[in-house]
Amino acid sequence: MKKHTIGDWMKALRPWSFPASAMPIIVTLSYLFWKGAQVDWLIGVWVLITMVLFHAAGNTWSDYFDFKRGVDRNDTFGADTMTTGMFEPKEIKTLASALLVVSCLSGIGIFLMTGATVLWCGIAGAVLVLLYPFLKYNAFGDLDILLTFAFIPVLGVTYAVTGSFDWESVFIIALPVGLITDGILHSNNTRDLEHDGRAGITTMAMCLGKRTSAWFYGFEVLFPYVWVAVCSIKGGMPILTVIVFMTLPVAIACSKTMKNSVEGGSHMIADLDVRTANLQLMFSMLLSLSFVIARFI
């Protein structure tokens, strides 16, 4: 078996995508802090770490099935850890399984500290991670991501750190952050339309077509700004949250790139998933910062 460096293992985990799982938790904790809720910060950090572990498990699990199904090949834009021979498929499968076990054990620990309600959120998340390849291949991958990396974690961490559900926070926080997160996947699937069709799978981007997918991506990365503006005016968020508009030029640039790719070709959006992940990180960090600052002014 080939010896791997730490850099190899990190590449297999795709850490550039971790903001998609970490930031919904961080934004939620910041939001609860702004509202003056009694937050168990130790549990909050524990949930954050567990969520990232689940994400790493999901990344490697998805990569394994994409390779086995023929979605990722030598001429595709997807993960190249197996297509280049860096890792054997069984190594990635073993890594994914180990990460999932560790994630589940960590989740059980949180359940023992907080109660059965959190367990159900964890089970739902774990099931969606395991089913993601199947759902992605049948046009439900976007819905899976929206639930796994937005609504379920926001709901779960709220209960874990406060002992009760805050349904208002689920919609106020999960929707804008989740839409940009979903844009990461949607840009990836729009880029891979031709290759995914060759592999015999069906993604939502394939159902929509390239032009409609480009418009849908624009909605995913631009509507969150409208949402924040409306919520700040209505009082659901502090007015300071408008600082997220500092990232609007980045969102517009990403949207334009996607739109131009309809005629210009998929190579134009080869790295748009990474750019969208960076947008999600910047947007979420500013949103979190605004909640913290607003608490003191």
Kinemage of the C-alpha trace (Angstrom):
@kinemage 1
@onewidth
@group {chain A} dominant
@subgroup {mainchain}
@vectorlist {calphas} color= white
{ca met a 1} P 0.000 0.000 0.000
{ca lys a 2} L 1.312 3.438 -0.978
{ca lys a 3} L 2.564 5.643 1.852
{ca his a 4} L 0.683 8.930 2.106
{ca thr a 5} L 1.719 12.313 3.437
{ca ile a 6} L -0.385 14.494 5.698
{ca gly a 7} L -0.974 16.698 2.676
{ca asp a 8} L -2.431 13.728 0.782
{ca trp a 9} L -4.880 12.964 3.579
{ca met a 10} L -5.873 16.611 3.849
{ca lys a 11} L -6.569 16.716 0.123
{ca ala a 12} L -8.798 13.669 0.485
{ca leu a 13} L -10.823 15.454 3.177
{ca arg a 14} L -11.327 18.621 1.061
{ca pro a 15} L -10.987 21.050 4.007
{ca trp a 16} L -11.740 24.048 1.763
{ca ser a 17} L -15.379 22.940 1.946
{ca phe a 18} L -15.587 22.791 5.753
{ca pro a 19} L -17.038 26.314 6.133
{ca ala a 20} L -20.221 24.819 4.679
{ca ser a 21} L -20.657 22.748 7.845
{ca ala a 22} L -18.926 24.957 10.404
{ca met a 23} L -20.452 28.338 9.629
{ca pro a 24} L -24.143 27.411 10.174
{ca ile a 25} L -23.190 26.369 13.722
{ca ile a 26} L -21.102 29.489 14.339
{ca val a 27} L -23.779 31.814 12.949
{ca thr a 28} L -26.447 30.117 15.069
{ca leu a 29} L -24.390 30.425 18.258
{ca ser a 30} L -23.730 34.081 17.492
{ca tyr a 31} L -27.423 34.676 16.829
{ca leu a 32} L -28.399 33.056 20.137
{ca phe a 33} L -25.775 35.167 21.903
{ca trp a 34} L -27.299 38.309 20.391
{ca lys a 35} L -30.746 37.247 21.580
{ca gly a 36} L -29.428 36.830 25.122
{ca ala a 37} L -30.092 33.087 25.311
{ca gln a 38} L -28.400 30.981 27.976
{ca val a 39} L -25.899 29.104 25.844
{ca asp a 40} L -23.799 26.094 26.853
{ca trp a 41} L -20.661 27.068 24.946
{ca leu a 42} L -18.833 23.805 25.623
{ca ile a 43} L -21.625 21.847 23.979
{ca gly a 44} L -21.652 24.375 21.158
{ca val a 45} L -17.968 23.794 20.385
{ca trp a 46} L -18.518 20.036 20.671
{ca val a 47} L -21.362 20.198 18.137
{ca leu a 48} L -19.189 22.295 15.825
{ca ile a 49} L -16.373 19.735 15.838
{ca thr a 50} L -18.820 16.873 15.344
{ca met a 51} L -20.458 18.628 12.413
{ca val a 52} L -17.119 19.111 10.664
{ca leu a 53} L -16.288 15.439 11.242
{ca phe a 54} L -19.612 14.447 9.671
{ca his a 55} L -18.810 16.734 6.746
{ca ala a 56} L -15.397 15.109 6.238
{ca ala a 57} L -17.086 11.706 6.314
{ca gly a 58} L -19.622 12.904 3.755
{ca asn a 59} L -16.918 14.268 1.443
{ca thr a 60} L -14.948 11.033 1.351
{ca trp a 61} L -18.086 8.860 1.201
{ca ser a 62} L -19.359 10.837 -1.785
{ca asp a 63} L -15.952 10.759 -3.520
{ca tyr a 64} L -15.768 6.982 -3.151
{ca phe a 65} L -19.159 6.432 -4.780
{ca asp a 66} L -18.510 9.046 -7.478
{ca phe a 67} L -15.365 7.158 -8.449
{ca lys a 68} L -17.019 3.732 -8.353
{ca arg a 69} L -19.998 5.007 -10.368
{ca gly a 70} L -17.741 6.591 -12.982
{ca val a 71} L -18.801 10.153 -12.182
{ca asp a 72} L -15.203 11.135 -11.391
{ca arg a 73} L -12.746 10.158 -14.115
{ca asn a 74} L -9.407 11.351 -15.436
{ca asp a 75} L -11.084 13.996 -17.629
{ca thr a 76} L -13.538 15.378 -15.029
{ca phe a 77} L -13.290 18.355 -12.694
{ca gly a 78} L -14.172 16.331 -9.599
{ca ala a 79} L -11.983 14.927 -6.830
{ca asp a 80} L -8.790 13.413 -8.260
{ca thr a 81} L -7.575 11.511 -5.203
{ca met a 82} L -8.514 8.200 -6.820
{ca thr a 83} L -8.530 9.067 -10.525
{ca thr a 84} L -4.827 9.959 -10.320
{ca gly a 85} L -3.962 6.871 -8.306
{ca met a 86} L -3.065 8.856 -5.197
{ca phe a 87} L -5.417 6.658 -3.158
{ca glu a 88} L -6.940 3.257 -3.719
{ca pro a 89} L -10.763 3.278 -3.517
{ca lys a 90} L -10.677 0.970 -0.485
{ca glu a 91} L -8.497 3.505 1.352
{ca ile a 92} L -11.031 6.288 0.796
{ca lys a 93} L -13.882 3.972 1.780
{ca thr a 94} L -12.035 3.015 4.974
{ca leu a 95} L -11.345 6.680 5.738
{ca ala a 96} L -15.000 7.580 5.182
{ca ser a 97} L -16.190 4.733 7.400
{ca ala a 98} L -13.744 5.651 10.183
{ca leu a 99} L -14.801 9.295 10.089
{ca leu a 100} L -18.460 8.314 10.191
{ca val a 101} L -17.887 6.064 13.210
{ca val a 102} L -15.985 8.799 15.067
{ca ser a 103} L -18.695 11.324 14.159
{ca cys a 104} L -21.455 9.032 15.416
{ca leu a 105} L -19.596 8.332 18.670
{ca ser a 106} L -19.152 12.063 19.195
{ca gly a 107} L -22.838 12.565 18.451
{ca ile a 108} L -23.777 9.911 21.004
{ca gly a 109} L -21.693 11.785 23.562
{ca ile a 110} L -23.657 14.958 22.829
{ca phe a 111} L -26.902 13.002 23.175
{ca leu a 112} L -25.854 11.687 26.575
{ca met a 113} L -25.161 15.253 27.687
{ca thr a 114} L -28.261 16.909 26.235
{ca gly a 115} L -31.072 14.403 25.705
{ca ala a 116} L -32.811 12.260 23.104
{ca thr a 117} L -34.126 15.158 21.030
{ca val a 118} L -30.631 15.973 19.813
{ca leu a 119} L -30.115 12.292 19.003
{ca trp a 120} L -32.894 12.407 16.420
{ca cys a 121} L -31.250 15.380 14.713
{ca gly a 122} L -27.965 13.468 14.674
{ca ile a 123} L -29.578 10.346 13.254
{ca ala a 124} L -31.280 12.393 10.538
{ca gly a 125} L -27.963 14.006 9.629
{ca ala a 126} L -26.103 10.679 9.559
{ca val a 127} L -28.772 9.078 7.361
{ca leu a 128} L -28.657 11.992 4.930
{ca val a 129} L -24.856 11.712 4.752
{ca leu a 130} L -25.090 8.000 3.952
{ca leu a 131} L -27.878 8.507 1.408
{ca tyr a 132} L -26.272 11.522 -0.243
{ca pro a 133} L -24.735 9.632 -3.201
{ca phe a 134} L -28.079 7.967 -3.988
{ca leu a 135} L -30.020 11.211 -3.578
{ca lys a 136} L -27.482 13.169 -5.634
{ca tyr a 137} L -27.709 10.648 -8.473
{ca asn a 138} L -31.513 11.052 -8.468
{ca ala a 139} L -31.793 14.863 -8.451
{ca phe a 140} L -32.275 15.262 -4.679
{ca gly a 141} L -28.700 16.144 -3.750
{ca asp a 142} L -29.490 19.862 -3.401
{ca leu a 143} L -32.316 19.152 -0.973
{ca asp a 144} L -30.052 16.797 0.985
{ca ile a 145} L -27.382 19.495 1.338
{ca leu a 146} L -29.913 22.155 2.370
{ca leu a 147} L -31.196 19.892 5.134
{ca thr a 148} L -27.832 18.450 6.208
{ca phe a 149} L -25.859 21.703 6.236
{ca ala a 150} L -28.543 24.213 7.185
{ca phe a 151} L -31.880 23.320 8.721
{ca ile a 152} L -30.951 20.210 10.729
{ca pro a 153} L -27.716 21.577 12.259
{ca val a 154} L -29.315 24.939 13.119
{ca leu a 155} L -32.226 23.134 14.743
{ca gly a 156} L -29.972 20.634 16.511
{ca val a 157} L -27.378 23.062 17.888
{ca thr a 158} L -30.104 25.417 19.122
{ca tyr a 159} L -31.637 22.655 21.208
{ca ala a 160} L -28.266 21.252 22.290
{ca val a 161} L -26.985 24.533 23.727
{ca thr a 162} L -30.244 25.984 25.104
{ca gly a 163} L -32.442 22.969 25.884
{ca ser a 164} L -35.270 24.200 23.669
{ca phe a 165} L -36.086 24.799 20.024
{ca asp a 166} L -36.041 28.289 18.567
{ca trp a 167} L -38.011 27.819 15.358
{ca glu a 168} L -37.541 31.454 14.417
{ca ser a 169} L -33.773 30.992 14.287
{ca val a 170} L -34.145 27.952 12.040
{ca phe a 171} L -35.632 30.029 9.249
{ca ile a 172} L -33.826 33.296 9.915
{ca ile a 173} L -30.369 31.693 9.953
{ca ala a 174} L -30.678 28.442 8.009
{ca leu a 175} L -32.189 29.900 4.855
{ca pro a 176} L -29.584 32.521 3.831
{ca val a 177} L -26.556 30.489 4.937
{ca gly a 178} L -28.012 27.279 3.524
{ca leu a 179} L -28.754 28.758 0.112
{ca ile a 180} L -25.147 29.845 -0.417
{ca thr a 181} L -23.980 26.444 0.813
{ca asp a 182} L -26.302 24.790 -1.672
{ca gly a 183} L -24.764 27.013 -4.327
{ca ile a 184} L -21.461 25.192 -3.779
{ca leu a 185} L -23.035 21.923 -4.887
{ca his a 186} L -25.149 23.488 -7.613
{ca ser a 187} L -22.159 25.202 -9.230
{ca asn a 188} L -20.328 21.869 -9.110
{ca asn a 189} L -23.222 19.995 -10.719
{ca thr a 190} L -23.793 22.675 -13.365
{ca arg a 191} L -20.112 22.494 -14.313
{ca asp a 192} L -20.330 18.702 -14.560
{ca leu a 193} L -23.541 18.462 -16.603
{ca glu a 194} L -21.951 16.620 -19.514
{ca his a 195} L -19.820 14.298 -17.410
{ca asp a 196} L -22.678 13.432 -15.059
{ca gly a 197} L -24.896 12.566 -18.016
{ca arg a 198} L -22.199 10.244 -19.317
{ca ala a 199} L -22.136 8.486 -15.937
{ca gly a 200} L -25.876 7.846 -16.126
{ca ile a 201} L -26.899 9.911 -13.113
{ca thr a 202} L -29.473 12.701 -12.807
{ca thr a 203} L -28.758 15.862 -10.825
{ca met a 204} L -31.075 18.806 -10.293
{ca ala a 205} L -28.836 20.859 -12.600
{ca met a 206} L -29.481 18.315 -15.347
{ca cys a 207} L -33.232 18.569 -14.781
{ca leu a 208} L -33.123 22.368 -14.977
{ca gly a 209} L -30.716 22.636 -17.878
{ca lys a 210} L -27.638 24.859 -18.108
{ca arg a 211} L -29.400 28.213 -18.572
{ca thr a 212} L -32.007 27.730 -15.831
{ca ser a 213} L -29.336 26.310 -13.537
{ca ala a 214} L -27.329 29.500 -14.009
{ca trp a 215} L -30.323 31.616 -12.982
{ca phe a 216} L -31.012 29.338 -10.022
{ca tyr a 217} L -27.423 29.661 -8.859
{ca gly a 218} L -27.771 33.433 -9.059
{ca phe a 219} L -30.801 33.213 -6.793
{ca glu a 220} L -28.907 31.042 -4.300
{ca val a 221} L -26.040 33.483 -3.876
{ca leu a 222} L -27.970 36.772 -4.170
{ca phe a 223} L -31.277 36.180 -2.367
{ca pro a 224} L -29.541 35.841 1.052
{ca tyr a 225} L -28.743 39.569 0.880
{ca val a 226} L -32.397 40.388 0.303
{ca trp a 227} L -33.292 38.116 3.217
{ca val a 228} L -30.835 39.802 5.580
{ca ala a 229} L -32.045 43.254 4.549
{ca val a 230} L -35.695 42.356 5.158
{ca cys a 231} L -34.957 40.628 8.477
{ca ser a 232} L -32.915 43.580 9.727
{ca ile a 233} L -35.724 46.003 8.836
{ca lys a 234} L -38.336 43.761 10.476
{ca gly a 235} L -36.245 43.355 13.630
{ca gly a 236} L -35.449 39.672 13.240
{ca met a 237} L -31.782 40.608 12.942
{ca pro a 238} L -29.885 43.643 14.214
{ca ile a 239} L -29.508 46.410 11.636
{ca leu a 240} L -25.747 45.868 11.855
{ca thr a 241} L -26.141 42.658 9.838
{ca val a 242} L -26.139 44.797 6.696
{ca ile a 243} L -22.341 44.576 6.882
{ca val a 244} L -22.734 41.314 4.950
{ca phe a 245} L -23.314 43.546 1.916
{ca met a 246} L -19.554 44.036 1.870
{ca thr a 247} L -19.446 40.599 0.215
{ca leu a 248} L -22.160 41.400 -2.342
{ca pro a 249} L -19.621 42.234 -5.093
{ca val a 250} L -18.168 38.746 -4.669
{ca ala a 251} L -21.627 37.181 -4.976
{ca ile a 252} L -22.390 39.257 -8.082
{ca ala a 253} L -19.063 38.248 -9.646
{ca cys a 254} L -19.808 34.564 -8.975
{ca ser a 255} L -23.283 34.929 -10.461
{ca lys a 256} L -21.908 36.638 -13.579
{ca thr a 257} L -19.318 33.916 -14.039
{ca met a 258} L -22.032 31.277 -13.907
{ca lys a 259} L -24.204 33.202 -16.358
{ca asn a 260} L -21.312 33.696 -18.793
{ca ser a 261} L -20.496 29.990 -18.676
{ca val a 262} L -23.768 29.187 -20.435
{ca glu a 263} L -22.231 30.400 -23.675
{ca gly a 264} L -18.560 30.381 -22.712
{ca gly a 265} L -18.261 26.780 -21.568
{ca ser a 266} L -17.944 24.786 -18.355
{ca his a 267} L -14.238 25.541 -17.995
{ca met a 268} L -15.228 29.049 -16.872
{ca ile a 269} L -16.740 27.636 -13.679
{ca ala a 270} L -14.072 25.029 -12.984
{ca asp a 271} L -13.329 26.603 -9.597
{ca leu a 272} L -16.700 28.224 -8.907
{ca asp a 273} L -17.483 25.707 -6.161
{ca val a 274} L -14.353 26.845 -4.283
{ca arg a 275} L -15.204 30.500 -4.892
{ca thr a 276} L -18.737 29.910 -3.607
{ca ala a 277} L -17.370 28.222 -0.486
{ca asn a 278} L -15.197 31.291 0.099
{ca leu a 279} L -18.252 33.507 -0.358
{ca gln a 280} L -20.161 31.438 2.191
{ca leu a 281} L -17.277 31.773 4.641
{ca met a 282} L -17.041 35.559 4.271
{ca phe a 283} L -20.819 36.084 4.363
{ca ser a 284} L -21.246 33.891 7.453
{ca met a 285} L -18.285 35.357 9.314
{ca leu a 286} L -19.589 38.905 8.839
{ca leu a 287} L -23.089 37.803 9.833
{ca ser a 288} L -21.709 36.178 13.009
{ca leu a 289} L -19.583 39.229 13.801
{ca ser a 290} L -22.578 41.526 13.436
{ca phe a 291} L -24.558 39.517 15.992
{ca val a 292} L -21.695 39.595 18.520
{ca ile a 293} L -21.069 43.327 18.133
{ca ala a 294} L -24.783 44.126 18.244
{ca arg a 295} L -25.031 42.425 21.631
{ca phe a 296} L -22.727 45.082 23.122
{ca ile a 297} L -24.139 48.208 21.502
